[in-house]
Amino acid sequence: MADDLFDFEADVLVVGTGGAGFSAAVAAALEGASVVLFERNDHIGGTTGASAGTLWIPNNHLLREQGKEDPRDDALAYMCRLAYPQYFYRDHPTMGLPAEAFELIATFYDRGSEAIERMAGAGILDLVSDTRLPDPDHRYQVFGGPWIAGFPDYAGEDMGNKLIVGRHLAPAPHGPWVLQQFEAAAERLGVELVLSHQATSVLRNDDGAVVGLQLRRGHQAVLARARKAVVFASGGYAHNPELVRRYLPGRIYGTCSTLGAQGDFVDIGIEVGAALGNMKNAWFKQVPIEAALRMPTPPSFWLPWGDAMVHVNRYGRRVVNEKMVYHDRAQAHFVYDPTRREYPNLLLFHVIDDTVMQSESMVGMRSPFPDPGQPEATFVISGDTWKELAANVDAQLAEWGPEIAGTRLDPSFAENLEATVERFNGFARTGKDLDFQRGDAVLDWSWTGPIREGSPNPTMAPFSEKGPYHCVVVGAAILDTNGGPIINPRAQVLDTAGEPIPGLYGAGNCIASPAGQAYWGPGATIGLGITYGYIAGVAAAAEPEKRFEG
Ligand SMILES: Cc1cc2nc3c(=O)[nH]c(=O)nc-3n(C[C@H](O)[C@H](O)[C@H](O)COP(=O)(O)OP(=O)(O)OC[C@H]3O[C@@H](n4cnc5c(N)ncnc54)[C@H](O)[C@@H]3O)c2cc1C
């Protein structure tokens, strides 16, 4: 029972009810700790609640049960290469990475499976892994059910990745989603769930150990006592425009994260002397600019659907494999041209022909395009000829003015676009994209459409010779950020001297992500959050009790 000073008291306090927070809470409870779980929203779930709720876990037990191997060295090489390409050197004790960065990735490999296996064993999580490659003749099969299985890694066969499917885990078919599984387990394990309470600072004793929280409930301040430790799992800062401007590269036009993603742990972390890391990275994606300028959560552009389709910049040039996963594709927006001293890809122009526009394929997976029968998308600009399309797009850009840093189409746009399309049509006919290798990776064709009979490369088709043609102007956006206080492999938050702040743990999008700049595969964000949430929960429960006075 809380004494007079405190409204709440427990061994472990957890902040945030997404995947990372629930994982920490149930892990601590499994270890026998009493737990209070706080949430600033009036509902549980955070961004996890809005997500597909799948996890990416290397060397997981479900893979192994199917006789598949995920050797440590290969998996670490894949993860390190993508997380820190600027340092990666495979034949080196830490693969060329700073030792701390390598250890965090290695710990994910070593303990991710432990986390989900233990939770499966305790009846908390019920997940499946489908290790079949998507069938080239049934390319939609990865979306054949209400769950997503057999979904390839995001860098697929690149980087010597030997295991393309199987690290991705999803709830069992027709079973409850991961968040519902966690919620039920938390209730069973006696975790006290407290909504509409926003942690605003941590309480420390005279030894500097974290021994509680101050929280805001409406207009009131309330105090909570942690006998052992506090775990932050409060999500990123995607809905805090000031922090987004301060830390992220380029210009960010939206997010699909919870409104609770305000970056509270950035300020709280700074206040207790935490070192910040990975602040320039996020889980990136794209959004249509027109929608982003009028709504806080514009529809996401995941993997552009369609075959007669290209992304070009304001010079009418392709700049990326359009079927590249959203996270990497979006980073094409951040390229700086030192010669012109500009961001030539600040906006990209997603161009399709009318066959793609009218196609009824990929229902449910066409975002941001509406499904057939839904109201038309307001962000589509059309023109009967390339010239007319360019004029209409440019007129729209002129209206947006400061929102897009005055970006206009270069006078060469229409002519270059025609040449780009002609070159692309040649690639589509031969099936080989000599510029960006579109269609070479399993991921490219496992999430595509429409598919035409006899196409040598189903991700590409020649544009029709006649308009109308259509364009959506897109910009960089984020699922959420993934920078914040730095943790060590025990999920302890580190101060600027690299020492753990006693009693303070972190996991999920609120901390400096072990993923660095990578998005390894579908479910990587929740997989990491659940793994480090579990590590934090177990370690927090094992902490000695601390006196409030110090
Ligand atoms: C449409 C969509 C699909 C996605 N699909 C996937 C997927 O399948 N797999 C995957 O890995 N990722 C996916 N993502 C990304 C993923 O949802 C997030 O990266 C992940 O869920 C973040 O988990 P988290 O626990 O760190 O944070 P969250 O789930 O955001 O939880 C943090 C919680 O903390 C609360 N909070 C914040 N500050 C405070 C405070 N001061 N006091 C109390 N509470 C606070 C927030 O309100 C929030 O509820 C998807 C995202 C979207 C939007």
The ligand as a MOL file (V3000), in Angstrom:
LIG
                    3D

  0  0  0     0  0            999 V3000
M  V30 BEGIN CTAB
M  V30 COUNTS 53 58 0 0 0
M  V30 BEGIN ATOM
M  V30 1 C 0.1420 1.5130 -39.1720 0
M  V30 2 C 1.3860 1.0420 -38.4750 0
M  V30 3 C 1.8060 -0.2680 -38.6620 0
M  V30 4 C 2.9610 -0.7130 -38.0060 0
M  V30 5 N 3.2820 -2.0380 -38.0870 0
M  V30 6 C 4.3160 -2.5050 -37.3720 0
M  V30 7 C 4.5740 -3.8960 -37.2800 0
M  V30 8 O 3.8150 -4.7380 -37.7490 0
M  V30 9 N 5.6890 -4.3000 -36.6190 0
M  V30 10 C 6.5520 -3.4110 -36.0340 0
M  V30 11 O 7.5710 -3.8270 -35.4810 0
M  V30 12 N 6.2850 -2.0820 -36.0430 0
M  V30 13 C 5.1810 -1.6220 -36.6630 0
M  V30 14 N 4.8890 -0.2910 -36.6070 0
M  V30 15 C 5.7210 0.5760 -35.7440 0
M  V30 16 C 5.4030 0.2530 -34.2830 0
M  V30 17 O 4.0120 0.3330 -34.0720 0
M  V30 18 C 6.1080 1.1480 -33.2610 0
M  V30 19 O 7.4380 1.3840 -33.6330 0
M  V30 20 C 6.0970 0.4480 -31.9020 0
M  V30 21 O 4.8020 -0.0560 -31.6500 0
M  V30 22 C 6.4990 1.3670 -30.7740 0
M  V30 23 O 6.3530 0.6740 -29.5710 0
M  V30 24 P 6.7140 1.3750 -28.1800 0
M  V30 25 O 6.2600 0.4280 -27.1260 0
M  V30 26 O 8.1200 1.8190 -28.1690 0
M  V30 27 O 5.8400 2.7010 -28.1690 0
M  V30 28 P 4.2610 2.9040 -28.1960 0
M  V30 29 O 3.5590 1.7110 -28.6990 0
M  V30 30 O 3.9920 4.1910 -28.8800 0
M  V30 31 O 3.9030 3.0420 -26.6590 0
M  V30 32 C 4.3530 4.1480 -25.9070 0
M  V30 33 C 3.2410 4.5720 -24.9770 0
M  V30 34 O 3.7730 5.4630 -23.9920 0
M  V30 35 C 2.8040 6.4770 -23.7510 0
M  V30 36 N 3.4930 7.6300 -23.1510 0
M  V30 37 C 4.2670 8.5510 -23.7610 0
M  V30 38 N 4.7410 9.4310 -22.8670 0
M  V30 39 C 4.2420 9.0660 -21.6710 0
M  V30 40 C 4.3600 9.6010 -20.3610 0
M  V30 41 N 5.1040 10.6790 -20.1190 0
M  V30 42 N 3.6730 9.0050 -19.3530 0
M  V30 43 C 2.8930 7.9130 -19.5800 0
M  V30 44 N 2.7460 7.3630 -20.8170 0
M  V30 45 C 3.4310 7.9230 -21.8430 0
M  V30 46 C 2.2550 6.7600 -25.1200 0
M  V30 47 O 1.0180 7.4300 -25.0340 0
M  V30 48 C 2.1400 5.3330 -25.6880 0
M  V30 49 O 0.8940 4.7550 -25.3730 0
M  V30 50 C 3.7220 0.1760 -37.2100 0
M  V30 51 C 3.2700 1.4830 -37.0060 0
M  V30 52 C 2.1140 1.9000 -37.6090 0
M  V30 53 C 1.6040 3.2650 -37.2910 0
M  V30 END ATOM
M  V30 BEGIN BOND
M  V30 1 1 1 2
M  V30 2 1 2 3
M  V30 3 2 2 52
M  V30 4 2 3 4
M  V30 5 1 4 5
M  V30 6 1 4 50
M  V30 7 2 5 6
M  V30 8 1 6 7
M  V30 9 1 6 13
M  V30 10 2 7 8
M  V30 11 1 7 9
M  V30 12 1 9 10
M  V30 13 2 10 11
M  V30 14 1 10 12
M  V30 15 2 12 13
M  V30 16 1 13 14
M  V30 17 1 14 15
M  V30 18 1 14 50
M  V30 19 1 15 16
M  V30 20 1 16 17
M  V30 21 1 16 18
M  V30 22 1 18 19
M  V30 23 1 18 20
M  V30 24 1 20 21
M  V30 25 1 20 22
M  V30 26 1 22 23
M  V30 27 1 23 24
M  V30 28 2 24 25
M  V30 29 1 24 26
M  V30 30 1 24 27
M  V30 31 1 27 28
M  V30 32 2 28 29
M  V30 33 1 28 30
M  V30 34 1 28 31
M  V30 35 1 31 32
M  V30 36 1 32 33
M  V30 37 1 33 34
M  V30 38 1 33 48
M  V30 39 1 34 35
M  V30 40 1 35 36
M  V30 41 1 35 46
M  V30 42 1 36 37
M  V30 43 1 36 45
M  V30 44 2 37 38
M  V30 45 1 38 39
M  V30 46 1 39 40
M  V30 47 2 39 45
M  V30 48 1 40 41
M  V30 49 2 40 42
M  V30 50 1 42 43
M  V30 51 2 43 44
M  V30 52 1 44 45
M  V30 53 1 46 47
M  V30 54 1 46 48
M  V30 55 1 48 49
M  V30 56 2 50 51
M  V30 57 1 51 52
M  V30 58 1 52 53
M  V30 END BOND
M  V30 END CTAB
M  END
